[in-house]
Amino acid sequence: MSNYFSKALRTQTINIPPPPLTEQNLPDQSGRVHIITGGYAGVGLELAKILYAKGATLYIAGRNEEKGQKAIEDIKKQHPSSSGALKFLLLDLSDLSTIKSSAETFIRQESRLDVLVNNAGVMIPPKGSKTAQGHELQLGTNCLGPFLFTKLLMPVLIRTAGTAPPNSVRVIWASSSGIQVWAPDGGVVFEGTTGTPKVFDVPRTDYGQSKVGNVLLAVKLQELCRQHGIVSVSFNPGNLKTELQRHTGGLLRRLGDAMLYPAVFGAYTELYSGWNEDITAGGGVTYVMPWGRDGSEMVREDIRRGMKEGLQQKFWDWCERETEMYA
């Protein structure tokens, strides 16, 4: 297994080819509508800059309106000639009771949604951190919140796919290289008595498990939406210097700083996942590596084995149960 980890990390953090899709060759986005969760910082902010410059109508979703409005002002100043539109959407992924209102706000304003970027997340918060509903914070914010938000937006995504070019309507999910090195054996471990994912109370392990959860959600949504021509794919944005590392410290922080890339490279990974025409609903791409490569076979072997045995369905079913009363 150590050889597998070494290969995975080498290909996803060190020997990385140039990005195939950037602001230089991204087609015009006029008339298309996108949502980026966490779009006012880090990778999400860099992606928002690129899309707005190309004329997209763009919703920056998050729980901090002050940061969101500041990001919108800054992006508009940087791209004064853009024909696009920028709007803030209040969204707190750590509180399931608020998410339906956020989705309804968007639906009242827009009749289409071309790409949903489930970019926001938390990484290694203080031990014991929980969501408003009492879930482990990373599993709740990284998986349950995006699952519910996506589910509530599915009608508009399906409607858009009915008139949009094939494979252009997408949902993309932020995973991480943490699925290789921190996730528990099997990817997601379910408690035998409750059927819920185990909380390890080791923040790195819980983070890795939540990022496997994002891979599983992407795979299951693709299974469900292939008939509509909607693409669902997960991605590892890359090792990046962003606010995501704000809770890490000590040796882990110093080691990370030595191998971090500017956040814009993560945006290029997201561009490939959400906008590269080579990815199709039936093409078999489940996981994208930095800065835009098919990494489906680089998902850890035990996780891929679990998916062949239905792990994605089991995780999806748990998300359904936990969010049903808020849908």
SERO-4910 file (N, C-alpha, C, O; in steps of 0.05 Angstrom, whole numbers):
BEGIN
 pado doro    nc1    nc2    nc3   cac1   cac2   cac3    cc1    cc2    cc3    oc1    oc2    oc3
  Met    A     17    -24      0      0      0      0     17     25      0      9     46    -12
  Ser    A     41     24     13     58     47     14     68     55    -14     71     79    -20
  Asn    A     73     35    -31     81     41    -59     58     55    -73     63     73    -90
  Tyr    A     34     47    -68     11     60    -81      9     89    -72      4    107    -88
  Phe    A     12     94    -46     11    121    -36     32    138    -49     27    161    -57
  Ser    A     56    127    -51     79    141    -63     72    149    -92     77    172   -100
  Lys    A     62    131   -107     55    136   -135     33    157   -137     34    176   -153
  Ala    A     12    154   -120    -10    173   -121     -1    201   -114     -8    221   -127
  Leu    A     15    204    -93     24    231    -85     43    243   -106     43    267   -111
  Arg    A     60    226   -117     79    236   -137     65    247   -162     72    268   -172
  Thr    A     44    233   -171     30    241   -195     10    264   -190      2    278   -208
  Gln    A      2    268   -164    -18    288   -158     -6    313   -145    -20    333   -141
  Thr    A     19    312   -137     30    335   -123     57    345   -134     65    367   -128
  Ile    A     71    328   -149     98    335   -158    100    336   -188    105    357   -200
  Asn    A     97    313   -201    101    311   -230     75    318   -245     61    301   -255
  Ile    A     68    344   -245     42    353   -255     46    367   -282     60    387   -283
  Pro    A     34    357   -303     35    371   -329     21    398   -328      5    403   -310
  Pro    A     26    415   -348     13    441   -349    -17    437   -352    -26    418   -364
  Pro    A    -34    456   -342    -63    454   -344    -72    456   -373    -63    474   -388
  Pro    A    -90    438   -382    -99    440   -410   -121    461   -415   -125    469   -437
  Leu    A   -134    470   -393   -155    490   -396   -151    513   -376   -150    508   -352
  Thr    A   -147    537   -386   -143    560   -369   -160    583   -380   -177    580   -397
  Glu    A   -155    607   -368   -169    631   -378   -162    637   -407   -176    652   -421
  Gln    A   -140    627   -416   -131    633   -443   -147    619   -465   -151    629   -487
  Asn    A   -158    595   -459   -172    580   -479   -200    571   -471   -213    555   -484
  Leu    A   -210    582   -448   -238    576   -440   -257    591   -459   -254    615   -463
  Pro    A   -277    577   -470   -296    591   -487   -313    611   -472   -314    611   -448
  Asp    A   -325    629   -487   -343    649   -476   -365    636   -460   -376    616   -469
  Gln    A   -372    648   -438   -392    636   -420   -418    653   -419   -434    649   -401
  Ser    A   -421    671   -437   -445    688   -438   -470    671   -440   -472    652   -456
  Gly    A   -490    678   -424   -515    664   -424   -516    639   -406   -537    627   -403
  Arg    A   -494    632   -395   -492    608   -378   -492    617   -348   -481    639   -342
  Val    A   -503    601   -331   -506    607   -303   -491    587   -286   -495    563   -290
  His    A   -475    596   -267   -459    578   -251   -461    586   -221   -466    609   -215
  Ile    A   -458    566   -204   -456    571   -175   -429    560   -166   -422    538   -172
  Ile    A   -415    576   -150   -390    566   -137   -394    569   -107   -396    592    -97
  Thr    A   -395    547    -92   -397    549    -63   -369    556    -53   -349    546    -62
  Gly    A   -368    574    -33   -342    583    -23   -327    599    -44   -302    598    -45
  Gly    A   -341    614    -61   -329    628    -83   -316    654    -77   -309    669    -95
  Tyr    A   -314    661    -51   -302    687    -44   -274    684    -32   -263    704    -22
  Ala    A   -263    661    -33   -235    657    -23   -222    634    -38   -235    616    -48
  Gly    A   -195    634    -38   -180    612    -48   -186    604    -76   -189    621    -94
  Val    A   -189    578    -80   -194    567   -107   -220    577   -119   -221    585   -142
  Gly    A   -241    578   -102   -266    588   -112   -265    616   -122   -278    622   -143
  Leu    A   -250    633   -109   -247    661   -117   -233    662   -144   -240    677   -161
  Glu    A   -212    646   -147   -197    646   -172   -214    637   -195   -212    647   -218
  Leu    A   -230    616   -190   -248    607   -211   -269    628   -218   -276    632   -241
  Ala    A   -279    642   -198   -299    663   -202   -288    685   -220   -302    695   -238
  Lys    A   -263    692   -216   -250    712   -233   -250    704   -262   -256    720   -280
  Ile    A   -242    679   -266   -240    669   -294   -267    668   -308   -269    677   -330
  Leu    A   -287    658   -294   -313    655   -306   -327    682   -311   -339    686   -332
  Tyr    A   -324    701   -292   -336    727   -296   -323    742   -319   -337    755   -335
  Ala    A   -297    739   -322   -283    752   -344   -293    741   -371   -290    755   -391
  Lys    A   -303    717   -371   -313    704   -396   -344    709   -400   -356    697   -417
  Gly    A   -356    726   -383   -383    734   -388   -404    717   -374   -428    720   -380
  Ala    A   -397    700   -355   -416    683   -341   -433    699   -322   -425    719   -311
  Thr    A   -458    689   -317   -474    697   -294   -466    678   -272   -468    654   -274
  Leu    A   -456    690   -250   -443    674   -230   -453    681   -202   -455    704   -194
  Tyr    A   -460    660   -187   -469    663   -159   -446    653   -141   -437    630   -143
  Ile    A   -437    671   -124   -417    664   -104   -432    658    -78   -444    675    -66
  Ala    A   -431    632    -70   -448    623    -48   -430    618    -23   -409    606    -25
  Gly    A   -440    627     -1   -425    623     24   -440    636     48   -461    648     44
  Arg    A   -430    632     71   -444    641     95   -435    669    105   -447    680    123
  Asn    A   -414    680     92   -403    706    101   -409    726     79   -394    729     59
  Glu    A   -431    741     82   -439    759     61   -419    782     58   -415    792     36
  Glu    A   -407    791     80   -387    813     78   -364    805     60   -355    820     43
  Lys    A   -354    780     64   -332    771     47   -342    767     18   -327    773     -1
  Gly    A   -366    758     15   -377    753    -12   -380    779    -27   -372    780    -51
  Gln    A   -391    800    -15   -394    825    -28   -367    838    -34   -364    851    -55
  Lys    A   -348    835    -16   -321    846    -21   -308    832    -45   -296    845    -61
  Ala    A   -311    806    -47   -300    791    -69   -313    800    -95   -299    804   -115
  Ile    A   -339    804    -95   -353    813   -119   -343    841   -128   -339    845   -152
  Glu    A   -340    859   -109   -330    885   -116   -302    884   -129   -296    897   -149
  Asp    A   -285    867   -116   -257    865   -126   -257    852   -154   -242    861   -171
  Ile    A   -273    831   -159   -273    819   -185   -283    838   -206   -272    839   -228
  Lys    A   -304    853   -200   -314    873   -220   -293    894   -226   -291    903   -249
  Lys    A   -278    902   -207   -257    922   -211   -235    911   -229   -224    925   -246
  Gln    A   -229    885   -226   -208    873   -242   -217    868   -271   -200    866   -289
  His    A   -243    865   -275   -253    859   -302   -276    878   -309   -299    869   -311
  Pro    A   -270    903   -312   -291    923   -316   -306    920   -343   -329    931   -345
  Ser    A   -295    907   -362   -308    904   -388   -324    879   -391   -335    874   -412
  Ser    A   -326    863   -369   -341    838   -371   -371    843   -375   -382    862   -365
  Ser    A   -383    826   -391   -412    827   -396   -427    809   -377   -451    806   -379
  Gly    A   -413    796   -358   -425    777   -340   -439    790   -317   -441    815   -315
  Ala    A   -449    774   -299   -463    784   -275   -453    768   -250   -448    744   -252
  Leu    A   -450    782   -228   -440    770   -203   -461    775   -181   -470    798   -177
  Lys    A   -468    754   -167   -488    757   -145   -479    740   -122   -466    719   -125
  Phe    A   -486    749    -98   -480    733    -74   -504    717    -66   -527    726    -67
  Leu    A   -499    692    -58   -521    674    -49   -514    664    -21   -493    651    -17
  Leu    A   -530    671     -1   -525    663     26   -529    632     28   -550    622     22
  Leu    A   -509    619     38   -509    589     40   -491    580     63   -467    585     62
  Asp    A   -503    567     82   -488    556    105   -490    526    103   -510    514    112
  Leu    A   -469    513     93   -469    484     90   -467    469    116   -471    445    116
  Ser    A   -461    483    138   -459    469    163   -485    469    179   -486    459    201
  Asp    A   -506    480    167   -532    481    179   -553    472    159   -562    488    142
  Leu    A   -562    447    160   -580    436    141   -607    450    140   -620    451    119
  Ser    A   -615    462    162   -641    475    164   -642    501    147   -664    511    142
  Thr    A   -620    511    138   -619    536    123   -616    532     93   -621    550     77
  Ile    A   -609    508     84   -601    504     56   -624    505     37   -621    515     14
  Lys    A   -648    496     44   -671    497     26   -677    526     19   -683    532     -4
  Ser    A   -676    544     38   -681    572     33   -661    583     13   -668    599     -4
  Ser    A   -636    575     15   -615    584     -4   -621    574    -32   -619    590    -51
  Ala    A   -628    549    -35   -635    538    -61   -659    552    -73   -660    558    -97
  Glu    A   -679    557    -56   -703    571    -66   -698    599    -75   -710    609    -94
  Thr    A   -680    612    -61   -672    640    -69   -660    640    -97   -667    656   -113
  Phe    A   -643    620   -102   -631    618   -129   -652    613   -150   -653    625   -171
  Ile    A   -670    594   -144   -690    585   -164   -709    608   -170   -719    609   -192
  Arg    A   -714    625   -151   -732    648   -156   -719    667   -176   -733    682   -190
  Gln    A   -693    668   -177   -679    687   -193   -670    677   -220   -666    693   -239
  Glu    A   -667    651   -223   -656    639   -247   -673    616   -257   -685    601   -242
  Ser    A   -674    613   -283   -688    591   -296   -670    569   -305   -679    549   -316
  Arg    A   -643    573   -303   -624    553   -312   -601    551   -292   -595    570   -278
  Leu    A   -587    529   -293   -562    526   -278   -544    507   -295   -551    483   -298
  Asp    A   -522    517   -304   -505    501   -322   -484    485   -307   -479    462   -313
  Val    A   -471    498   -287   -450    484   -272   -453    491   -243   -453    514   -235
  Leu    A   -455    471   -226   -454    474   -197   -427    464   -187   -420    441   -190
  Val    A   -412    482   -175   -385    476   -165   -387    473   -135   -388    493   -121
  Asn    A   -387    448   -125   -387    443    -97   -358    445    -87   -344    426    -82
  Asn    A   -349    470    -84   -322    477    -78   -316    480    -48   -294    474    -39
  Ala    A   -336    491    -33   -331    498     -5   -326    473     12   -336    452      6
  Gly    A   -311    477     33   -307    455     52   -290    464     75   -279    487     76
  Val    A   -287    447     95   -270    452    118   -250    430    120   -255    407    112
  Met    A   -227    436    132   -205    417    133   -192    418    161   -182    439    169
  Ile    A   -192    396    175   -179    392    200   -185    414    220   -167    429    229
  Pro    A   -211    418    227   -218    437    248   -210    426    275   -201    403    277
  Pro    A   -214    442    296   -208    432    323   -224    406    329   -247    404    321
  Lys    A   -211    388    343   -224    363    350   -251    367    364   -253    384    381
  Gly    A   -271    352    355   -297    354    367   -316    374    354   -338    378    363
  Ser    A   -306    388    333   -323    408    320   -347    395    307   -344    373    295
  Lys    A   -371    407    309   -395    396    299   -412    416    283   -408    440    287
  Thr    A   -430    406    267   -449    423    252   -472    430    271   -473    421    294
  Ala    A   -490    447    260   -513    455    276   -530    431    283   -544    431    304
  Gln    A   -530    410    267   -546    386    273   -530    364    288   -540    343    293
  Gly    A   -505    371    296   -490    352    312   -473    332    298   -462    314    310
  His    A   -471    335    271   -453    317    256   -424    327    259   -419    350    263
  Glu    A   -406    308    256   -377    316    254   -374    337    233   -385    334    211
  Leu    A   -361    359    239   -362    383    222   -353    378    193   -366    388    175
  Gln    A   -333    362    189   -323    358    162   -342    340    146   -348    346    122
  Leu    A   -352    320    158   -372    302    144   -397    318    138   -409    314    117
  Gly    A   -406    334    157   -430    350    152   -427    372    132   -444    375    114
  Thr    A   -405    387    134   -401    410    116   -392    402     88   -400    413     68
  Asn    A   -375    381     87   -364    373     61   -382    354     46   -380    352     21
  Cys    A   -400    340     60   -416    320     46   -446    325     49   -460    328     29
  Leu    A   -457    326     73   -485    329     77   -496    355     66   -517    355     52
  Gly    A   -482    377     71   -492    403     61   -492    404     31   -513    411     19
  Pro    A   -470    397     17   -470    397    -12   -490    377    -24   -502    382    -44
  Phe    A   -493    354    -11   -512    334    -20   -540    347    -21   -554    345    -41
  Leu    A   -549    359      1   -575    371      2   -578    394    -17   -599    396    -31
  Phe    A   -559    411    -19   -560    434    -37   -562    424    -66   -579    434    -81
  Thr    A   -547    404    -73   -548    393   -100   -575    380   -106   -587    384   -127
  Lys    A   -585    365    -87   -611    352    -90   -633    372    -95   -650    368   -112
  Leu    A   -633    394    -81   -653    415    -83   -651    429   -110   -671    440   -120
  Leu    A   -628    429   -122   -623    443   -148   -626    424   -172   -624    433   -195
  Met    A   -631    398   -167   -632    379   -189   -654    386   -209   -649    383   -233
  Pro    A   -678    395   -201   -698    402   -222   -688    422   -242   -694    420   -266
  Val    A   -675    443   -233   -666    464   -252   -642    454   -268   -639    461   -291
  Leu    A   -625    437   -256   -603    425   -272   -614    407   -294   -605    408   -317
  Ile    A   -634    390   -288   -646    373   -308   -659    389   -330   -657    382   -353
  Arg    A   -674    410   -321   -687    427   -341   -667    440   -360   -671    442   -384
  Thr    A   -645    449   -349   -624    462   -365   -612    442   -384   -607    448   -408
  Ala    A   -607    418   -375   -595    397   -392   -613    390   -415   -603    380   -436
  Gly    A   -639    395   -413   -657    389   -435   -653    406   -459   -661    398   -481
  Thr    A   -641    430   -456   -637    448   -478   -608    456   -483   -602    467   -504
  Ala    A   -591    449   -464   -562    456   -467   -547    436   -484   -557    414   -488
  Pro    A   -524    443   -494   -508    423   -508   -502    399   -492   -500    401   -467
  Pro    A   -500    375   -504   -495    351   -489   -470    353   -471   -450    363   -479
  Asn    A   -473    343   -446   -451    341   -427   -441    368   -417   -420    369   -403
  Ser    A   -455    389   -423   -446    416   -413   -457    423   -386   -446    440   -372
  Val    A   -478    409   -377   -490    414   -350   -476    395   -331   -475    371   -335
  Arg    A   -464    407   -309   -447    390   -292   -450    397   -263   -457    420   -255
  Val    A   -444    377   -246   -441    381   -217   -413    370   -211   -407    347   -217
  Ile    A   -396    387   -199   -369    378   -193   -365    380   -163   -374    399   -150
  Trp    A   -350    361   -152   -347    358   -123   -318    358   -115   -301    344   -126
  Ala    A   -311    375    -95   -283    377    -87   -275    354    -69   -285    351    -46
  Ser    A   -257    338    -79   -245    317    -63   -217    327    -54   -213    351    -50
  Ser    A   -198    309    -52   -171    317    -41   -152    293    -44   -160    270    -45
  Ser    A   -126    300    -44   -106    278    -42   -108    265    -15    -96    244    -10
  Gly    A   -123    277      4   -128    264     30   -141    237     28   -139    222     47
  Ile    A   -155    231      6   -167    205      3   -145    183      1   -150    160      7
  Gln    A   -121    191     -7   -100    172    -10    -86    166     16    -79    143     22
  Val    A    -81    187     32    -64    184     55    -77    185     82    -66    175    102
  Trp    A   -101    197     84   -114    200    110   -140    184    113   -148    178    136
  Ala    A   -153    177     91   -178    162     93   -173    135    106   -153    123    102
  Pro    A   -193    125    122   -190     99    134   -191     77    114   -200     81     91
  Asp    A   -183     53    122   -185     30    104   -214     26     95   -232     26    111
  Gly    A   -217     24     69   -244     21     58   -256     48     49   -277     48     36
  Gly    A   -243     70     57   -252     96     49   -272    109     68   -266    130     79
  Val    A   -295     96     72   -315    104     91   -321     80    108   -328     58     98
  Val    A   -320     83    135   -325     61    153   -353     66    166   -357     87    179
  Phe    A   -371     47    164   -397     50    175   -399     35    202   -389     12    204
  Glu    A   -412     48    221   -416     35    247   -437     12    243   -457     16    230
  Gly    A   -431    -11    254   -448    -34    250   -476    -31    261   -495    -41    250
  Thr    A   -478    -18    284   -504    -16    297   -522      6    286   -546      4    286
  Thr    A   -510     28    277   -525     51    268   -526     55    238   -543     69    228
  Gly    A   -506     43    224   -505     47    195   -496     75    187   -501     84    165
  Thr    A   -483     89    206   -473    116    200   -443    115    198   -430     98    210
  Pro    A   -431    134    183   -402    135    182   -389    139    209   -399    155    225
  Lys    A   -369    125    215   -355    127    240   -341    153    244   -329    164    225
  Val    A   -343    165    267   -328    189    274   -303    180    289   -305    168    311
  Phe    A   -280    185    277   -255    175    289   -244    194    310   -227    186    326
  Asp    A   -254    219    311   -243    239    329   -213    243    325   -199    252    342
  Val    A   -204    237    301   -178    244    291   -183    261    267   -189    251    246
  Pro    A   -180    288    269   -188    306    248   -178    299    220   -193    302    201
  Arg    A   -153    290    217   -143    283    191   -158    259    179   -164    258    156
  Thr    A   -163    239    196   -178    215    187   -206    222    179   -216    213    158
  Asp    A   -219    238    196   -247    247    189   -247    264    164   -267    262    149
  Tyr    A   -227    280    160   -225    296    135   -223    277    111   -237    280     91
  Gly    A   -204    258    112   -200    240     90   -226    224     84   -232    220     60
  Gln    A   -240    216    105   -265    201    101   -286    219     87   -300    210     69
  Ser    A   -287    245     95   -307    263     82   -300    267     53   -318    270     36
  Lys    A   -275    268     46   -267    272     18   -272    247      1   -278    249    -23
  Val    A   -270    224     13   -279    200     -1   -309    202     -5   -319    193    -26
  Gly    A   -323    212     15   -352    216     12   -359    233    -13   -379    227    -26
  Asn    A   -343    253    -19   -348    270    -42   -344    254    -68   -359    257    -87
  Val    A   -324    236    -68   -321    219    -92   -345    201    -95   -355    197   -118
  Leu    A   -354    189    -73   -377    171    -74   -403    186    -84   -418    175   -100
  Leu    A   -407    210    -75   -430    226    -83   -429    232   -113   -449    231   -127
  Ala    A   -405    239   -122   -402    245   -151   -408    220   -168   -422    222   -188
  Val    A   -398    197   -159   -402    173   -174   -432    165   -174   -443    158   -195
  Lys    A   -445    167   -151   -473    159   -150   -491    178   -165   -509    170   -179
  Leu    A   -485    204   -163   -501    224   -179   -498    219   -208   -517    222   -224
  Gln    A   -474    212   -217   -470    206   -246   -487    182   -254   -498    181   -276
  Glu    A   -488    162   -237   -505    138   -243   -534    146   -246   -548    136   -264
  Leu    A   -543    164   -229   -571    172   -229   -578    192   -252   -600    192   -262
  Cys    A   -558    208   -260   -564    230   -279   -553    225   -307   -556    242   -325
  Arg    A   -541    202   -312   -530    197   -338   -552    199   -360   -547    208   -382
  Gln    A   -576    190   -353   -598    190   -372   -606    219   -381   -617    223   -402
  His    A   -599    238   -364   -605    266   -370   -582    280   -384   -585    303   -392
  Gly    A   -560    267   -387   -536    279   -399   -521    298   -380   -505    314   -390
  Ile    A   -526    296   -354   -512    312   -335   -487    298   -326   -487    274   -320
  Val    A   -465    313   -325   -439    302   -317   -435    308   -287   -440    330   -278
  Ser    A   -427    287   -272   -420    291   -244   -393    278   -240   -388    255   -246
  Val    A   -374    294   -229   -347    285   -227   -334    298   -202   -341    320   -195
  Ser    A   -316    283   -189   -301    294   -166   -273    302   -175   -264    293   -197
  Phe    A   -260    318   -159   -233    327   -167   -216    332   -143   -226    340   -121
  Asn    A   -190    328   -146   -171    337   -126   -159    363   -137   -144    362   -157
  Pro    A   -166    386   -125   -156    411   -136   -126    414   -136   -115    430   -152
  Gly    A   -112    399   -118    -83    401   -116    -75    411    -89    -92    420    -73
  Asn    A    -50    410    -84    -39    421    -59    -35    451    -62    -18    460    -76
  Leu    A    -52    467    -49    -55    495    -54    -53    512    -29    -59    502     -7
  Lys    A    -43    536    -32    -41    554     -9    -67    570     -8    -71    590    -22
  Thr    A    -86    561     10   -112    574     12   -119    576     42   -104    567     59
  Glu    A   -143    587     47   -153    588     75   -160    560     86   -164    558    110
  Leu    A   -161    540     69   -168    513     78   -149    503     99   -156    487    116
  Gln    A   -124    512     98   -104    502    117   -103    519    143    -85    516    158
  Arg    A   -123    536    147   -122    554    170   -122    540    197   -112    551    216
  His    A   -132    515    198   -132    500    224   -107    483    228   -103    472    249
  Thr    A    -91    480    207    -67    463    210    -44    479    222    -45    504    221
  Gly    A    -25    466    234     -3    480    246     21    462    250     21    439    242
  Gly    A     42    473    262     66    457    269     80    446    245     82    458    224
  Leu    A     89    421    248    104    407    227     87    403    202     97    407    180
  Leu    A     61    396    206     43    392    183     41    417    166     42    415    142
  Arg    A     39    441    179     37    466    164     63    472    149     63    480    126
  Arg    A     86    467    162    112    473    150    117    454    126    127    463    105
  Leu    A    110    429    129    114    410    107     96    417     84    104    416     61
  Gly    A     71    425     90     53    433     69     62    457     54     60    457     29
  Asp    A     71    477     68     80    502     55    102    497     34    104    512     15
  Ala    A    117    476     39    140    471     21    131    459     -6    146    458    -25
  Met    A    105    450     -7     96    437    -32     69    447    -41     54    433    -54
  Leu    A     63    473    -34     38    485    -41     40    502    -66     61    515    -71
  Tyr    A     20    502    -83     18    518   -107     -1    541   -104    -19    540    -86
  Pro    A      1    562   -120    -19    583   -119    -47    573   -125    -51    554   -140
  Ala    A    -67    586   -112    -94    576   -114   -105    575   -142   -123    559   -148
  Val    A    -95    592   -160   -105    592   -187   -102    565   -201   -118    558   -219
  Phe    A    -82    550   -193    -78    523   -205   -101    505   -197   -109    488   -213
  Gly    A   -112    508   -173   -136    493   -166   -159    500   -183   -176    483   -189
  Ala    A   -161    526   -190   -183    535   -207   -180    522   -235   -201    516   -247
  Tyr    A   -156    517   -244   -152    504   -270   -162    475   -268   -173    464   -287
  Thr    A   -158    462   -245   -168    435   -241   -199    435   -243   -211    418   -255
  Glu    A   -211    455   -230   -240    457   -230   -250    464   -259   -271    454   -267
  Leu    A   -235    481   -273   -243    487   -300   -244    461   -317   -263    457   -332
  Tyr    A   -224    445   -315   -223    420   -330   -247    403   -323   -260    391   -340
  Ser    A   -253    401   -297   -275    384   -287   -302    393   -297   -319    377   -304
  Gly    A   -306    420   -297   -332    431   -302   -336    440   -331   -359    444   -339
  Trp    A   -314    444   -346   -317    457   -372   -302    443   -395   -306    450   -418
  Asn    A   -285    424   -389   -271    410   -411   -290    392   -426   -303    375   -414
  Glu    A   -291    395   -453   -310    380   -469   -304    350   -471   -320    335   -480
  Asp    A   -280    342   -463   -273    314   -465   -287    297   -444   -289    273   -448
  Ile    A   -296    309   -423   -310    294   -402   -340    292   -409   -353    312   -415
  Thr    A   -350    268   -409   -378    263   -417   -392    246   -396   -379    233   -379
  Ala    A   -418    246   -397   -434    231   -377   -429    202   -378   -431    188   -358
  Gly    A   -422    191   -401   -416    163   -404   -387    156   -408   -380    133   -415
  Gly    A   -370    175   -403   -341    172   -409   -325    158   -389   -302    151   -394
  Gly    A   -336    154   -365   -321    139   -345   -302    154   -327   -289    143   -310
  Val    A   -301    181   -330   -284    197   -313   -299    202   -286   -320    213   -286
  Thr    A   -287    193   -264   -300    197   -238   -284    215   -220   -295    226   -201
  Tyr    A   -258    219   -226   -240    234   -208   -219    248   -225   -206    235   -241
  Val    A   -216    274   -221   -197    290   -237   -173    297   -220   -177    306   -197
  Met    A   -149    294   -231   -125    302   -217   -115    329   -226   -123    339   -247
  Pro    A    -98    342   -210    -86    368   -218    -70    364   -244    -58    343   -249
  Trp    A    -69    385   -261    -87    408   -262   -108    404   -283   -117    423   -296
  Gly    A   -117    379   -286   -136    372   -306   -128    347   -321   -120    348   -344
  Arg    A   -131    323   -307   -125    297   -319   -144    277   -308   -153    279   -285
  Asp    A   -151    257   -323   -167    235   -313   -151    219   -292   -131    207   -299
  Gly    A   -160    220   -268   -147    206   -246   -163    183   -234   -159    174   -212
  Ser    A   -183    174   -250   -202    154   -239   -187    129   -229   -195    117   -209
  Glu    A   -166    120   -243   -152     96   -234   -132    102   -212   -120     84   -201
  Met    A   -129    128   -204   -112    135   -182   -126    135   -156   -114    138   -135
  Val    A   -153    133   -156   -168    130   -131   -158    105   -118   -155     84   -131
  Arg    A   -154    106    -92   -142     84    -77   -157     57    -83   -181     57    -85
  Glu    A   -142     36    -85   -153     11    -94   -175      1    -76   -195    -10    -86
  Asp    A   -173      4    -50   -194     -6    -32   -219     10    -36   -241     -1    -32
  Ile    A   -217     36    -43   -241     52    -47   -254     44    -73   -279     42    -74
  Arg    A   -238     39    -94   -250     30   -120   -263      3   -116   -284     -2   -128
  Arg    A   -251    -14   -100   -263    -40    -95   -290    -36    -80   -309    -50    -86
  Gly    A   -290    -18    -61   -315    -12    -47   -337     -3    -65   -360    -10    -62
  Met    A   -330     14    -85   -350     24   -104   -361      2   -121   -385      2   -128
  Lys    A   -345    -18   -128   -355    -41   -143   -375    -57   -127   -392    -71   -138
  Glu    A   -373    -54   -100   -391    -69    -82   -414    -52    -72   -429    -60    -55
  Gly    A   -416    -27    -83   -439    -11    -76   -435      9    -54   -454     19    -42
  Leu    A   -409     16    -47   -404     35    -26   -417     62    -31   -427     75    -12
  Gln    A   -418     71    -56   -430     97    -62   -460     97    -56   -471    117    -48
  Gln    A   -473     75    -61   -502     73    -55   -506     74    -24   -525     88    -15
  Lys    A   -490     61     -9   -492     61     20   -488     89     31   -503     97     49
  Phe    A   -468    103     21   -463    130     30   -486    149     22   -495    166     37
  Trp    A   -495    146     -3   -517    162    -13   -542    158      4   -556    177     11
  Asp    A   -548    133     11   -572    127     27   -570    140     54   -590    150     65
  Trp    A   -546    140     66   -542    153     92   -547    183     89   -560    195    106
  Cys    A   -537    196     68   -541    224     64   -571    230     60   -581    250     71
  Glu    A   -585    213     46   -614    216     43   -628    216     70   -645    233     75
  Arg    A   -621    196     87   -634    194    113   -629    219    130   -647    229    143
  Glu    A   -604    228    130   -597    250    148   -608    277    139   -612    295    155
  Thr    A   -614    280    113   -623    306    102   -653    306     95   -663    327     88
  Glu    A   -666    283     97   -694    281     87   -712    302     99   -729    314     85
  Met    A   -710    307    125   -729    326    138   -723    355    130   -740    372    137
  Tyr    A   -701    360    117   -694    388    109   -698    393     80   -694    416     71
  Ala    A   -707    373     65   -709    376     35   -735    390     28   -741    394      4
***
